[in-house]
Amino acid sequence: MKRKKFIQLGTTLMAAPLVLRLDNMTLIKSFTPQERLQNWSGNLTYSTANVQYPKSIAAVRELVKNHSKLKALGTRHCFNTIADSRDDLVSSRELNKVISLDTKAHTVTVQGGIKYGELAPWLDKRGYALHNLASLPHISVAGSITTATHGSGVKNGNLSSAVTGLELVKADGSIVHLTKTDGEKFNAAVVGLGALGFITKVTLQVQPTYMVAQRVFLKLPMSQLKQHFVDIMSAGYSVSLFTDWQSDSINEVWIKSRIGADKEQNHADFYGAKAAIRNLHPIMDHPAESCTEQMGVPGPWYERLPHFKMGFTPSSGKELQSEYFVPLHHAIEAIEAISRLGKQVGPHLFITEIRAIAADDLWMSPCHNQASITIHFTWKQETEAVMKLLPVIEKELNAFNPRPHWGKLFTIEPKVLRSRYEKMEDFKKMIAEFDPNGKFRNAFLQHNLYS
């Protein structure tokens, strides 16, 4: 073969995809250079361009069996590297179907990649609802539960607390089914940090559908918050406080009330805060068109519990996020501690959200055995400045043993972090059982669980 023809043939082969046949499943592996994915806010570029999008559980099993290192990837809403890999990523994007609705057991079983914004209207049409939703509906079920993502409500657990069953693919490609009857093994697996396997199916507890009305109040005096914290946080089914720490008041109070179950806050004054006269965004100078309906207009649960609509870019878009869980009984002390940092955080902050979350029994949940408040920071995308501020914030909160959100930015030392989870060593034993060779272990897990 002539040299020129050989070069042309070689170039063609390099640009063409390689088709592999594995157990009735076709995998197409392209050798064309791919652009690496970013997370939704653009602060993180994943470390590999090797991303697979299986369309069946059989395909997931083959991928897991045939790779020595890989990581499950959801809707890319994490701000840190918990879902990153230097080797291969396996996306749950195409595993987004509802499997079944059990009206006797009041459960729904779904594939792990389905988004809450897709599942919720499907349930509502059939007369059912979930107990809670996060502030944005764009996130997947599997990704949310494995990082203990949450909504709000003194009596409401995080999203993972609705899980009654779990199916995942272990490192050897075998399938494991876990339910609440499996006791502690189930409690270990639900908030699994992606360390135990690839979540293929999730069963969630559902309840009869309900309506919610949402109202916003402005400039709640901090003095009133300190005196009436429990009453304020219990004023609705879900309550959020938004502040930029630049004054002696809370900027906005969002109260979501279940119609027929909660006393709706429909008066003009709420502990000194004044009722809003139009729809608002949590960041006051942002337009409210992306936000769910307010002004007390009743609507389906899934159109009120999130702060943001499914069809819009949530929050500010280009941002950074960090969040800390503090025991509920330390709420006022923790809020006062951050308030003292107002001048430092203000220039770099869009907004802080404060919420309450009920305790749960899931080993790696930040709410494990403790009712909590969460202090959430939506930062401007000023990475260097924010990463310098986080240790300052963590030091102020240190007396309250804060636990960070697993999918957001934090700098807590690994040994300190591990000490705040009483079941950490048992969880690592579970990892060794499910993934003895560290197939699902990435740099994030290595650093925070083992270093």
C-alpha positions as a LaTeX table, in Angstrom:
\begin{tabular}{lrrr}
\hline
Residue & $x$ (\AA) & $y$ (\AA) & $z$ (\AA) \\
\hline
Met1 & 0.00 & 0.00 & 0.00 \\
Lys2 & 1.29 & 3.43 & $-0.91$ \\
Arg3 & 2.16 & 5.76 & 1.96 \\
Lys4 & $-0.40$ & 8.41 & 0.90 \\
Lys5 & $-3.23$ & 5.88 & 0.75 \\
Phe6 & $-2.19$ & 4.39 & 4.11 \\
Ile7 & $-2.36$ & 7.84 & 5.78 \\
Gln8 & $-5.82$ & 8.48 & 4.28 \\
Leu9 & $-7.11$ & 5.11 & 5.46 \\
Gly10 & $-5.62$ & 5.62 & 8.93 \\
Thr11 & $-7.25$ & 9.03 & 9.24 \\
Thr12 & $-10.60$ & 7.59 & 8.20 \\
Leu13 & $-10.37$ & 4.81 & 10.80 \\
Met14 & $-9.43$ & 7.26 & 13.56 \\
Ala15 & $-12.42$ & 9.48 & 12.80 \\
Ala16 & $-14.92$ & 6.63 & 12.46 \\
Pro17 & $-16.68$ & 5.09 & 15.41 \\
Leu18 & $-15.80$ & 1.63 & 16.67 \\
Val19 & $-18.87$ & $-0.57$ & 17.07 \\
Leu20 & $-18.69$ & $-3.27$ & 19.75 \\
Arg21 & $-21.23$ & $-6.02$ & 20.36 \\
Leu22 & $-21.59$ & $-7.16$ & 23.96 \\
Asp23 & $-24.39$ & $-9.48$ & 25.07 \\
Asn24 & $-27.10$ & $-8.20$ & 22.70 \\
Met25 & $-26.07$ & $-4.61$ & 23.30 \\
Thr26 & $-24.35$ & $-2.31$ & 20.86 \\
Leu27 & $-21.86$ & 0.17 & 22.25 \\
Ile28 & $-20.55$ & 2.88 & 19.97 \\
Lys29 & $-17.22$ & 4.25 & 21.10 \\
Ser30 & $-16.14$ & 7.25 & 19.06 \\
Phe31 & $-12.50$ & 8.08 & 18.60 \\
Thr32 & $-13.38$ & 11.55 & 17.38 \\
Pro33 & $-12.13$ & 14.03 & 19.98 \\
Gln34 & $-15.08$ & 15.04 & 22.15 \\
Glu35 & $-15.55$ & 18.26 & 24.04 \\
Arg36 & $-15.58$ & 17.68 & 27.78 \\
Leu37 & $-18.84$ & 18.40 & 29.58 \\
Gln38 & $-19.33$ & 21.11 & 32.17 \\
Asn39 & $-21.68$ & 21.24 & 35.11 \\
Trp40 & $-24.81$ & 23.35 & 34.76 \\
Ser41 & $-23.29$ & 26.60 & 36.08 \\
Gly42 & $-20.03$ & 26.23 & 34.15 \\
Asn43 & $-17.66$ & 26.34 & 37.13 \\
Leu44 & $-16.55$ & 22.72 & 36.63 \\
Thr45 & $-15.25$ & 21.00 & 33.51 \\
Tyr46 & $-15.26$ & 17.23 & 33.88 \\
Ser47 & $-11.90$ & 15.50 & 33.67 \\
Thr48 & $-12.77$ & 13.16 & 30.83 \\
Ala49 & $-14.65$ & 13.40 & 27.56 \\
Asn50 & $-15.44$ & 9.67 & 27.71 \\
Val51 & $-19.17$ & 9.71 & 28.45 \\
Gln52 & $-21.52$ & 6.79 & 27.81 \\
Tyr53 & $-25.32$ & 7.13 & 27.65 \\
Pro54 & $-26.80$ & 3.66 & 28.20 \\
Lys55 & $-30.48$ & 3.19 & 27.40 \\
Ser56 & $-31.10$ & 0.04 & 29.40 \\
Ile57 & $-30.08$ & $-1.59$ & 32.66 \\
Ala58 & $-28.44$ & $-4.35$ & 30.64 \\
Ala59 & $-26.26$ & $-1.71$ & 28.99 \\
Val60 & $-25.32$ & $-0.28$ & 32.38 \\
Arg61 & $-24.29$ & $-3.73$ & 33.60 \\
Glu62 & $-22.07$ & $-4.29$ & 30.58 \\
Leu63 & $-20.41$ & $-0.92$ & 30.95 \\
Val64 & $-19.73$ & $-1.51$ & 34.63 \\
Lys65 & $-18.34$ & $-5.00$ & 34.00 \\
Asn66 & $-16.09$ & $-3.84$ & 31.17 \\
His67 & $-14.52$ & $-0.79$ & 32.82 \\
Ser68 & $-12.01$ & $-0.77$ & 35.63 \\
Lys69 & $-12.88$ & 2.81 & 36.67 \\
Leu70 & $-16.02$ & 4.81 & 36.04 \\
Lys71 & $-18.44$ & 7.23 & 37.67 \\
Ala72 & $-22.20$ & 7.75 & 37.45 \\
Leu73 & $-23.25$ & 11.17 & 36.17 \\
Gly74 & $-26.68$ & 12.70 & 36.69 \\
Thr75 & $-27.93$ & 16.11 & 35.58 \\
Arg76 & $-24.61$ & 17.78 & 36.45 \\
His77 & $-25.96$ & 20.07 & 39.18 \\
Cys78 & $-23.11$ & 19.47 & 41.64 \\
Phe79 & $-20.58$ & 22.26 & 42.10 \\
Asn80 & $-17.72$ & 20.02 & 43.22 \\
Thr81 & $-16.10$ & 16.87 & 41.82 \\
Ile82 & $-18.24$ & 14.26 & 43.58 \\
Ala83 & $-19.41$ & 12.97 & 40.17 \\
Asp84 & $-16.16$ & 13.57 & 38.27 \\
Ser85 & $-13.88$ & 10.95 & 36.74 \\
Arg86 & $-10.52$ & 10.98 & 35.01 \\
Asp87 & $-11.46$ & 7.76 & 33.23 \\
Asp88 & $-15.08$ & 7.21 & 32.18 \\
Leu89 & $-18.47$ & 8.72 & 32.98 \\
Val90 & $-21.77$ & 6.86 & 32.65 \\
Ser91 & $-24.72$ & 9.20 & 32.33 \\
Ser92 & $-28.21$ & 8.31 & 33.56 \\
Arg93 & $-29.77$ & 10.75 & 31.08 \\
Glu94 & $-31.52$ & 8.10 & 28.96 \\
Leu95 & $-32.74$ & 6.11 & 31.97 \\
Asn96 & $-35.65$ & 8.44 & 32.61 \\
Lys97 & $-38.81$ & 6.33 & 32.60 \\
Val98 & $-41.54$ & 5.66 & 35.14 \\
Ile99 & $-41.61$ & 1.91 & 35.77 \\
Ser100 & $-44.75$ & 1.47 & 37.85 \\
Leu101 & $-47.21$ & 3.09 & 40.24 \\
Asp102 & $-48.38$ & 0.90 & 43.12 \\
Thr103 & $-51.64$ & 2.44 & 44.34 \\
Lys104 & $-51.96$ & $-0.06$ & 47.20 \\
Ala105 & $-48.48$ & 0.53 & 48.62 \\
His106 & $-48.57$ & 4.25 & 47.67 \\
Thr107 & $-45.22$ & 4.07 & 45.88 \\
Val108 & $-43.84$ & 4.88 & 42.46 \\
Thr109 & $-40.83$ & 3.15 & 40.92 \\
Val110 & $-38.73$ & 5.09 & 38.41 \\
Gln111 & $-35.45$ & 4.86 & 36.57 \\
Gly112 & $-32.74$ & 6.83 & 38.34 \\
Gly113 & $-32.21$ & 9.41 & 35.60 \\
Ile114 & $-35.74$ & 10.83 & 35.59 \\
Lys115 & $-35.95$ & 14.47 & 36.68 \\
Tyr116 & $-38.33$ & 15.59 & 39.39 \\
Gly117 & $-39.77$ & 18.08 & 36.92 \\
Glu118 & $-40.69$ & 15.15 & 34.65 \\
Leu119 & $-41.96$ & 12.81 & 37.37 \\
Ala120 & $-44.05$ & 15.33 & 39.29 \\
Pro121 & $-46.65$ & 16.19 & 36.60 \\
Trp122 & $-46.92$ & 12.48 & 35.71 \\
Leu123 & $-47.80$ & 11.71 & 39.33 \\
Asp124 & $-50.16$ & 14.66 & 39.67 \\
Lys125 & $-52.22$ & 13.57 & 36.66 \\
Arg126 & $-52.81$ & 10.28 & 38.45 \\
Gly127 & $-53.77$ & 11.90 & 41.72 \\
Tyr128 & $-50.46$ & 11.54 & 43.58 \\
Ala129 & $-47.67$ & 13.72 & 44.92 \\
Leu130 & $-44.28$ & 13.60 & 46.63 \\
His131 & $-43.78$ & 14.94 & 50.15 \\
Asn132 & $-41.28$ & 17.59 & 49.07 \\
Leu133 & $-39.24$ & 19.00 & 46.22 \\
Ala134 & $-35.97$ & 20.89 & 46.02 \\
Ser135 & $-35.81$ & 24.55 & 45.03 \\
Leu136 & $-35.35$ & 23.57 & 41.39 \\
Pro137 & $-37.01$ & 20.66 & 39.54 \\
His138 & $-34.26$ & 20.15 & 36.97 \\
Ile139 & $-32.38$ & 17.55 & 39.05 \\
Ser140 & $-32.53$ & 13.77 & 38.67 \\
Val141 & $-33.95$ & 11.44 & 41.30 \\
Ala142 & $-30.81$ & 9.28 & 41.62 \\
Gly143 & $-28.42$ & 12.22 & 41.76 \\
Ser144 & $-30.56$ & 14.00 & 44.34 \\
Ile145 & $-30.96$ & 11.15 & 46.76 \\
Thr146 & $-27.34$ & 10.05 & 46.61 \\
Thr147 & $-26.23$ & 13.54 & 47.71 \\
Ala148 & $-29.11$ & 14.11 & 50.21 \\
Thr149 & $-30.49$ & 17.09 & 48.30 \\
His150 & $-33.45$ & 18.67 & 50.08 \\
Gly151 & $-36.35$ & 21.06 & 50.08 \\
Ser152 & $-37.69$ & 22.76 & 53.17 \\
Gly153 & $-40.02$ & 22.16 & 56.09 \\
Val154 & $-39.60$ & 21.61 & 59.83 \\
Lys155 & $-41.52$ & 18.34 & 59.48 \\
Asn156 & $-40.24$ & 17.41 & 56.02 \\
Gly157 & $-37.26$ & 15.16 & 55.44 \\
Asn158 & $-34.91$ & 15.61 & 52.50 \\
Leu159 & $-35.67$ & 14.00 & 49.13 \\
Ser160 & $-33.86$ & 10.78 & 50.03 \\
Ser161 & $-36.20$ & 10.26 & 53.00 \\
Ala162 & $-38.99$ & 9.34 & 50.53 \\
Val163 & $-37.02$ & 6.35 & 49.22 \\
Thr164 & $-38.47$ & 2.94 & 50.08 \\
Gly165 & $-36.53$ & 0.84 & 47.58 \\
Leu166 & $-33.36$ & 0.98 & 45.55 \\
Glu167 & $-31.82$ & $-1.00$ & 42.69 \\
Leu168 & $-28.17$ & $-0.52$ & 41.87 \\
Val169 & $-25.46$ & $-2.17$ & 39.80 \\
Lys170 & $-22.45$ & $-3.21$ & 41.87 \\
Ala171 & $-18.84$ & $-3.10$ & 40.69 \\
Asp172 & $-19.00$ & $-6.68$ & 39.39 \\
Gly173 & $-22.05$ & $-5.89$ & 37.26 \\
Ser174 & $-24.52$ & $-7.70$ & 39.49 \\
Ile175 & $-27.79$ & $-6.10$ & 40.57 \\
Val176 & $-28.70$ & $-5.45$ & 44.19 \\
His177 & $-32.23$ & $-4.71$ & 45.40 \\
Leu178 & $-32.63$ & $-3.01$ & 48.76 \\
Thr179 & $-35.78$ & $-1.98$ & 50.61 \\
Lys180 & $-36.56$ & $-0.63$ & 54.06 \\
Thr181 & $-36.88$ & $-4.22$ & 55.25 \\
Asp182 & $-33.10$ & $-4.51$ & 54.78 \\
Gly183 & $-32.65$ & $-2.16$ & 57.71 \\
Glu184 & $-29.21$ & $-0.65$ & 58.17 \\
Lys185 & $-27.91$ & $-1.81$ & 54.79 \\
Phe186 & $-30.73$ & 0.17 & 53.18 \\
Asn187 & $-29.98$ & 3.19 & 55.38 \\
Ala188 & $-26.36$ & 3.01 & 54.26 \\
Ala189 & $-27.13$ & 2.79 & 50.56 \\
Val190 & $-29.71$ & 5.53 & 49.94 \\
Val191 & $-27.32$ & 8.47 & 50.40 \\
Gly192 & $-24.49$ & 6.49 & 48.82 \\
Leu193 & $-22.38$ & 9.35 & 47.39 \\
Gly194 & $-21.98$ & 7.32 & 44.20 \\
Ala195 & $-19.59$ & 5.01 & 46.06 \\
Leu196 & $-21.64$ & 1.80 & 46.09 \\
Gly197 & $-22.76$ & 1.48 & 42.48 \\
Phe198 & $-24.87$ & 2.88 & 39.66 \\
Ile199 & $-28.46$ & 3.54 & 40.75 \\
Thr200 & $-30.82$ & 2.16 & 38.09 \\
Lys201 & $-34.21$ & 2.21 & 39.85 \\
Val202 & $-35.68$ & 4.07 & 42.83 \\
Thr203 & $-38.99$ & 3.47 & 44.61 \\
Leu204 & $-40.48$ & 6.54 & 46.30 \\
Gln205 & $-43.30$ & 6.96 & 48.79 \\
Val206 & $-46.18$ & 8.99 & 47.37 \\
Gln207 & $-49.32$ & 10.53 & 48.85 \\
Pro208 & $-52.58$ & 12.00 & 47.51 \\
Thr209 & $-52.00$ & 15.13 & 45.45 \\
Tyr210 & $-52.43$ & 18.51 & 47.09 \\
Met211 & $-52.51$ & 22.21 & 46.31 \\
Val212 & $-50.13$ & 24.86 & 47.61 \\
Ala213 & $-50.29$ & 28.66 & 47.84 \\
Gln214 & $-47.12$ & 30.71 & 48.10 \\
Arg215 & $-46.65$ & 34.15 & 49.65 \\
Val216 & $-43.57$ & 36.32 & 50.08 \\
Phe217 & $-42.92$ & 38.83 & 52.85 \\
Leu218 & $-40.23$ & 41.52 & 52.84 \\
Lys219 & $-37.75$ & 42.79 & 55.45 \\
Leu220 & $-38.33$ & 40.51 & 58.42 \\
Pro221 & $-36.52$ & 42.13 & 61.38 \\
Met222 & $-33.67$ & 39.95 & 62.62 \\
Ser223 & $-34.82$ & 40.67 & 66.17 \\
Gln224 & $-38.17$ & 39.04 & 65.36 \\
Leu225 & $-36.46$ & 36.04 & 63.81 \\
Lys226 & $-34.40$ & 35.50 & 66.97 \\
Gln227 & $-37.44$ & 35.73 & 69.24 \\
His228 & $-39.82$ & 33.64 & 67.12 \\
Phe229 & $-37.58$ & 31.38 & 65.05 \\
Val230 & $-39.54$ & 28.14 & 65.50 \\
Asp231 & $-42.89$ & 29.84 & 64.87 \\
Ile232 & $-41.57$ & 31.55 & 61.75 \\
Met233 & $-40.04$ & 28.38 & 60.31 \\
Ser234 & $-43.28$ & 26.51 & 61.11 \\
Ala235 & $-45.57$ & 29.12 & 59.52 \\
Gly236 & $-46.10$ & 27.01 & 56.41 \\
Tyr237 & $-45.51$ & 23.59 & 54.93 \\
Ser238 & $-42.24$ & 24.93 & 53.54 \\
Val239 & $-40.49$ & 28.14 & 54.61 \\
Ser240 & $-37.36$ & 29.78 & 53.19 \\
Leu241 & $-35.52$ & 32.86 & 54.44 \\
Phe242 & $-33.41$ & 34.85 & 51.98 \\
Thr243 & $-30.78$ & 37.32 & 53.15 \\
Asp244 & $-27.65$ & 39.03 & 51.84 \\
Trp245 & $-26.41$ & 39.73 & 55.41 \\
Gln246 & $-26.19$ & 43.46 & 54.65 \\
Ser247 & $-28.81$ & 44.73 & 57.10 \\
Asp248 & $-30.53$ & 43.85 & 60.34 \\
Ser249 & $-33.40$ & 42.17 & 58.50 \\
Ile250 & $-34.12$ & 39.13 & 56.33 \\
Asn251 & $-34.67$ & 40.27 & 52.74 \\
Glu252 & $-37.51$ & 37.88 & 51.87 \\
Val253 & $-39.55$ & 35.16 & 53.60 \\
Trp254 & $-41.13$ & 32.60 & 51.24 \\
Ile255 & $-44.02$ & 30.67 & 52.83 \\
Lys256 & $-45.59$ & 27.75 & 50.97 \\
Ser257 & $-48.85$ & 26.57 & 52.56 \\
Arg258 & $-50.77$ & 23.37 & 51.81 \\
Ile259 & $-54.38$ & 24.26 & 51.02 \\
Gly260 & $-56.66$ & 22.76 & 53.65 \\
Ala261 & $-53.82$ & 21.70 & 55.93 \\
Asp262 & $-51.89$ & 24.86 & 56.85 \\
Lys263 & $-53.08$ & 28.22 & 58.06 \\
Glu264 & $-52.33$ & 30.45 & 55.07 \\
Gln265 & $-50.37$ & 33.61 & 55.83 \\
Asn266 & $-52.65$ & 35.94 & 53.89 \\
His267 & $-52.38$ & 39.07 & 56.00 \\
Ala268 & $-50.27$ & 42.13 & 55.23 \\
Asp269 & $-47.83$ & 41.78 & 58.12 \\
Phe270 & $-45.77$ & 38.78 & 59.21 \\
Tyr271 & $-43.72$ & 39.40 & 62.38 \\
Gly272 & $-42.93$ & 42.88 & 61.09 \\
Ala273 & $-42.32$ & 41.78 & 57.48 \\
Lys274 & $-44.60$ & 43.28 & 54.84 \\
Ala275 & $-46.42$ & 41.26 & 52.20 \\
Ala276 & $-45.00$ & 41.55 & 48.69 \\
Ile277 & $-47.28$ & 43.16 & 46.11 \\
Arg278 & $-45.80$ & 41.32 & 43.11 \\
Asn279 & $-43.91$ & 38.14 & 42.28 \\
Leu280 & $-40.26$ & 38.25 & 43.31 \\
His281 & $-36.98$ & 36.44 & 42.65 \\
Pro282 & $-34.89$ & 35.37 & 45.69 \\
Ile283 & $-32.21$ & 37.72 & 44.33 \\
Met284 & $-34.21$ & 40.91 & 44.43 \\
Asp285 & $-32.76$ & 42.64 & 41.35 \\
His286 & $-33.41$ & 39.57 & 39.15 \\
Pro287 & $-36.65$ & 39.29 & 37.15 \\
Ala288 & $-39.24$ & 36.91 & 38.59 \\
Glu289 & $-40.38$ & 35.23 & 35.36 \\
Ser290 & $-38.33$ & 32.11 & 36.16 \\
Cys291 & $-39.91$ & 31.78 & 39.63 \\
Thr292 & $-42.98$ & 29.81 & 40.64 \\
Glu293 & $-46.25$ & 31.70 & 41.14 \\
Gln294 & $-46.67$ & 33.66 & 44.36 \\
Met295 & $-49.24$ & 36.15 & 45.70 \\
Gly296 & $-51.27$ & 33.34 & 47.32 \\
Val297 & $-52.47$ & 31.91 & 43.99 \\
Pro298 & $-53.20$ & 28.20 & 44.61 \\
Gly299 & $-51.51$ & 25.70 & 42.34 \\
Pro300 & $-50.40$ & 22.07 & 42.15 \\
Trp301 & $-47.72$ & 21.06 & 44.66 \\
Tyr302 & $-45.08$ & 20.64 & 41.94 \\
Glu303 & $-45.65$ & 24.18 & 40.64 \\
Arg304 & $-45.20$ & 25.77 & 44.08 \\
Leu305 & $-42.74$ & 23.77 & 46.19 \\
Pro306 & $-39.77$ & 24.54 & 43.91 \\
His307 & $-38.70$ & 28.17 & 43.72 \\
Phe308 & $-38.01$ & 27.92 & 40.00 \\
Lys309 & $-39.98$ & 26.73 & 36.98 \\
Met310 & $-38.83$ & 23.71 & 34.98 \\
Gly311 & $-38.62$ & 25.60 & 31.68 \\
Phe312 & $-36.21$ & 28.29 & 32.90 \\
Thr313 & $-32.59$ & 28.54 & 33.99 \\
Pro314 & $-32.81$ & 28.38 & 37.78 \\
Ser315 & $-31.31$ & 30.79 & 40.29 \\
Ser316 & $-28.83$ & 33.19 & 38.67 \\
Gly317 & $-27.30$ & 30.60 & 36.33 \\
Lys318 & $-23.61$ & 31.46 & 36.41 \\
Glu319 & $-22.84$ & 31.00 & 40.10 \\
Leu320 & $-21.19$ & 28.94 & 42.83 \\
Gln321 & $-22.93$ & 27.27 & 45.76 \\
Ser322 & $-22.01$ & 26.08 & 49.24 \\
Glu323 & $-24.25$ & 24.95 & 52.08 \\
Tyr324 & $-23.89$ & 23.86 & 55.70 \\
Phe325 & $-26.26$ & 21.82 & 57.89 \\
Val326 & $-26.34$ & 22.83 & 61.56 \\
Pro327 & $-28.42$ & 21.22 & 64.36 \\
Leu328 & $-31.75$ & 22.99 & 64.61 \\
His329 & $-31.26$ & 23.88 & 68.27 \\
His330 & $-28.19$ & 25.93 & 67.27 \\
Ala331 & $-30.04$ & 27.84 & 64.55 \\
Ile332 & $-29.95$ & 31.34 & 66.04 \\
Glu333 & $-26.33$ & 31.04 & 67.18 \\
Ala334 & $-25.30$ & 29.88 & 63.70 \\
Ile335 & $-27.23$ & 32.68 & 61.99 \\
Glu336 & $-25.62$ & 35.24 & 64.31 \\
Ala337 & $-22.18$ & 33.78 & 63.54 \\
Ile338 & $-22.63$ & 34.27 & 59.79 \\
Ser339 & $-24.20$ & 37.67 & 60.30 \\
Arg340 & $-20.93$ & 38.84 & 61.83 \\
Leu341 & $-19.25$ & 38.06 & 58.50 \\
Gly342 & $-21.67$ & 40.22 & 56.51 \\
Lys343 & $-19.09$ & 42.71 & 55.28 \\
Gln344 & $-16.75$ & 39.92 & 54.14 \\
Val345 & $-19.30$ & 37.78 & 52.30 \\
Gly346 & $-21.43$ & 40.61 & 50.89 \\
Pro347 & $-19.29$ & 41.62 & 47.90 \\
His348 & $-19.15$ & 38.03 & 46.60 \\
Leu349 & $-22.67$ & 36.86 & 47.41 \\
Phe350 & $-25.89$ & 36.78 & 45.39 \\
Ile351 & $-28.04$ & 35.50 & 48.27 \\
Thr352 & $-28.20$ & 33.14 & 51.26 \\
Glu353 & $-31.16$ & 30.83 & 51.84 \\
Ile354 & $-31.98$ & 29.45 & 55.30 \\
Arg355 & $-34.23$ & 26.39 & 55.58 \\
Ala356 & $-35.22$ & 23.77 & 58.16 \\
Ile357 & $-35.07$ & 20.01 & 57.47 \\
Ala358 & $-36.35$ & 17.12 & 59.58 \\
Ala359 & $-34.03$ & 14.41 & 60.90 \\
Asp360 & $-33.66$ & 11.06 & 59.11 \\
Asp361 & $-31.92$ & 7.72 & 59.69 \\
Leu362 & $-29.83$ & 7.60 & 56.51 \\
Trp363 & $-26.16$ & 7.10 & 57.40 \\
Met364 & $-24.52$ & 9.67 & 55.15 \\
Ser365 & $-27.30$ & 12.23 & 55.16 \\
Pro366 & $-26.30$ & 15.55 & 56.78 \\
Cys367 & $-29.61$ & 15.22 & 58.67 \\
His368 & $-28.76$ & 11.80 & 60.07 \\
Asn369 & $-30.19$ & 11.73 & 63.59 \\
Gln370 & $-30.51$ & 15.52 & 63.71 \\
Ala371 & $-33.15$ & 18.04 & 62.72 \\
Ser372 & $-31.21$ & 20.78 & 60.96 \\
Ile373 & $-31.20$ & 24.22 & 59.51 \\
Thr374 & $-29.27$ & 24.75 & 56.34 \\
Ile375 & $-27.37$ & 27.92 & 55.55 \\
His376 & $-26.97$ & 28.03 & 51.80 \\
Phe377 & $-24.79$ & 30.49 & 49.88 \\
Thr378 & $-25.34$ & 31.34 & 46.22 \\
Trp379 & $-22.09$ & 33.04 & 45.27 \\
Lys380 & $-21.01$ & 35.10 & 42.33 \\
Gln381 & $-18.70$ & 33.02 & 40.19 \\
Glu382 & $-15.56$ & 34.42 & 41.80 \\
Thr383 & $-13.88$ & 31.13 & 42.57 \\
Glu384 & $-10.68$ & 32.35 & 44.17 \\
Ala385 & $-12.46$ & 34.73 & 46.54 \\
Val386 & $-15.13$ & 32.20 & 47.47 \\
Met387 & $-12.64$ & 29.42 & 48.18 \\
Lys388 & $-10.85$ & 31.79 & 50.57 \\
Leu389 & $-14.10$ & 32.66 & 52.31 \\
Leu390 & $-15.28$ & 29.08 & 52.90 \\
Pro391 & $-12.68$ & 28.29 & 55.62 \\
Val392 & $-13.66$ & 31.53 & 57.37 \\
Ile393 & $-17.33$ & 30.54 & 57.34 \\
Glu394 & $-16.53$ & 26.99 & 58.43 \\
Lys395 & $-14.48$ & 28.33 & 61.34 \\
Glu396 & $-17.40$ & 30.49 & 62.50 \\
Leu397 & $-19.71$ & 27.48 & 62.37 \\
Asn398 & $-17.22$ & 25.01 & 63.80 \\
Ala399 & $-18.71$ & 25.06 & 67.31 \\
Phe400 & $-21.93$ & 23.62 & 65.84 \\
Asn401 & $-20.24$ & 20.73 & 63.96 \\
Pro402 & $-21.58$ & 21.71 & 60.54 \\
Arg403 & $-22.01$ & 19.09 & 57.85 \\
Pro404 & $-21.64$ & 20.37 & 54.28 \\
His405 & $-23.92$ & 19.53 & 51.39 \\
Trp406 & $-22.16$ & 16.68 & 49.58 \\
Gly407 & $-22.65$ & 18.23 & 46.14 \\
Lys408 & $-21.50$ & 21.78 & 46.90 \\
Leu409 & $-18.26$ & 23.56 & 47.69 \\
Phe410 & $-16.58$ & 23.12 & 51.08 \\
Thr411 & $-13.08$ & 22.95 & 52.54 \\
Ile412 & $-13.63$ & 21.08 & 55.82 \\
Glu413 & $-10.67$ & 18.82 & 56.58 \\
Pro414 & $-11.43$ & 15.17 & 55.76 \\
Lys415 & $-10.71$ & 13.89 & 59.28 \\
Val416 & $-13.01$ & 16.51 & 60.75 \\
Leu417 & $-15.71$ & 15.76 & 58.18 \\
Arg418 & $-15.54$ & 12.02 & 58.88 \\
Ser419 & $-15.81$ & 12.61 & 62.62 \\
Arg420 & $-19.21$ & 14.23 & 62.11 \\
Tyr421 & $-20.73$ & 11.03 & 60.71 \\
Glu422 & $-21.07$ & 8.36 & 63.39 \\
Lys423 & $-21.61$ & 5.64 & 60.77 \\
Met424 & $-18.68$ & 6.65 & 58.55 \\
Glu425 & $-16.52$ & 3.59 & 59.26 \\
Asp426 & $-19.49$ & 1.28 & 58.77 \\
Phe427 & $-20.22$ & 3.02 & 55.49 \\
Lys428 & $-16.65$ & 2.42 & 54.32 \\
Lys429 & $-17.07$ & $-1.28$ & 55.17 \\
Met430 & $-20.17$ & $-1.27$ & 52.98 \\
Ile431 & $-18.15$ & 0.29 & 50.15 \\
Ala432 & $-15.55$ & $-2.46$ & 50.52 \\
Glu433 & $-18.32$ & $-5.06$ & 50.20 \\
Phe434 & $-19.95$ & $-3.51$ & 47.15 \\
Asp435 & $-16.84$ & $-2.17$ & 45.40 \\
Pro436 & $-13.74$ & $-3.96$ & 46.76 \\
Asn437 & $-11.36$ & $-2.65$ & 44.09 \\
Gly438 & $-12.52$ & 0.98 & 44.11 \\
Lys439 & $-14.10$ & 0.98 & 40.67 \\
Phe440 & $-16.45$ & 3.84 & 41.63 \\
Arg441 & $-13.95$ & 5.66 & 43.82 \\
Asn442 & $-12.79$ & 8.98 & 42.42 \\
Ala443 & $-10.52$ & 11.73 & 43.75 \\
Phe444 & $-13.37$ & 13.33 & 45.73 \\
Leu445 & $-14.18$ & 10.13 & 47.61 \\
Gln446 & $-10.54$ & 9.24 & 48.07 \\
His447 & $-9.83$ & 12.62 & 49.63 \\
Asn448 & $-12.87$ & 12.96 & 51.86 \\
Leu449 & $-13.39$ & 9.36 & 52.96 \\
Tyr450 & $-9.87$ & 7.91 & 53.01 \\
Ser451 & $-7.16$ & 10.57 & 53.23 \\
\hline
\end{tabular}
